[in-house]
Amino acid sequence: MGVGADDLDPADWEALRAEAHRMLDDAIDHVRTVRDRPVWRPIPDDIRAGFDAALPHQGSDLGTVHAEFRDTVQAYGLGNLHPGFMGWVHGGGTVVGMLAEMLAGGLNANLGGRDHAPIEVERQILRWVRVLFGYPSTASGLFVTGTSMANFLAVLVARTQALGTEIRRTGLGGRNDGLVAYASTAAHGCIRQAFEMSGLGADALRLIATDAEHRLDLAALQAAIAADRAAGLTPFMVIANAGTVDVGAIDDLNAVADIAAAEGAWFHVDGAFGALGMLTPELAPLLAGIERSDSLAFDFHKWGQVPYDAGYLLVRDGETHRATFASPAAYLRRETRGLAGGSPWPCDFGPDLSRGFRALKTWFTLKVYGLDRLGEAIAGTCRVARHLRDRIQAEERLELLAPVALNVVCFRHKGADPDRLNARIVADLHESGIAVPSTTTIGGCLAIRAAIVNHRTREDDVDRMVDAILALGAKQ
Ligand SMILES: *Cc1c(COP(=O)(O)O)cnc(C)c1O
């Protein structure tokens, strides 16, 4: 494809169309044939070195660059499309999401604000999310990169609630009025990071012990709050997990809500992947109490299968949310008519002004599949996890290291020096291309962690992984 002399559009639209169809076919085939390839392959040295090329002052043909993409990028991906991918907590994506991304790219919409239909798509999702989680019509919401960002913004909103908007002008100045917050030791690392970045400091976050089911220990929470009160500090925020990153545990959300309410503290839920368990009748009861939270962070890109990235923050008190971020800049002046209408805008609810159209791939995913079908996919991952649990329990040489609450299975191969053995097995497994679990630490032991998030993962995929682990474990 050559470009015209006057602008960056193609000189020959029909040639572009033919090339575009080849690219689309190739992208569809890549998903369709995913099972025929290894989950992951290391990047060969010469391919990696190729990314060290000089700045491209002269352009190249589109087809040439696409071929390079196919050979050097597409061929060495993360692997999370593959049913054998069970590492960390990654969504599998869908072709519907992929197509919506393409359409969004064509619109080149900026979702920071102003009065256009893409903003209405994002607002529609907010209305749906409110209904899904039992939030009032005054609740606000915002697409962000991921739950790490959503948790961070939630801490800033809770800080506004505790200290007032004046803190935006004065800053904390080394004091935080004795604010303290609570989460369990199973909280994701981004919670600590949120406190570091908020200026409140990581010391303001108390990490509370968990019970045998890896849930926040309520008695320990109450004792920590009482000790902080006695020391003259102000408990201002309690953070619960709806699906811990390690084992998928869900805290007793109603009990945590009661404690937060009694303390007048902000109740935040990190539901990164677990919150969308609301889509299946099998899991929704486990999330009872989520509707009482003051804010909720979750990802559409994990259990929701929307392509990366599509994190979301929902806040009950939309006004406090807006008051935390909105800015009166002259160039962002609002009007009652014309394109500068439609206030408030998404940029009033977070630090991003320019924002992509994450809402569109989510809108397509929700509409094309429907909530019930997405819920079935979520329930299916839990079924596969239970199958894996049963298989592990039936194997003499394997042991389960944590209860299987949802879709995450932590286990290990028995043997002398088990931490080294299991780390070696996991690395060998990655390089074999058969399956990709990750590792974590449970009760001081290195565990193989299989998080079944991908809608494509079936029972025979986890069986294949177990067979490979047994074979690798037998090898010395
Ligand atoms: C994945 C995860 C996060 C981080 O979410 P990102 O979308 O990766 O930023 C936070 N908390 C939990 C419980 C998670 O599983």
The ligand as a Gaussian input file, in Angstrom:
#p B3LYP/6-31G(d) Opt

LIG

0 1
 C       -5.575000      -9.093000      38.357000
 C       -5.864000      -8.544000      39.709000
 C       -5.577000      -7.214000      40.025000
 C       -4.864000      -6.300000      39.059000
 O       -5.699000      -6.049000      37.974000
 P       -5.088000      -5.505000      36.600000
 O       -6.246000      -5.503000      35.681000
 O       -4.028000      -6.504000      36.210000
 O       -4.522000      -4.176000      36.848000
 C       -5.939000      -6.738000      41.264000
 N       -6.561000      -7.532000      42.147000
 C       -6.838000      -8.833000      41.890000
 C       -7.544000      -9.639000      42.916000
 C       -6.508000      -9.384000      40.651000
 O       -6.793000     -10.657000      40.380000

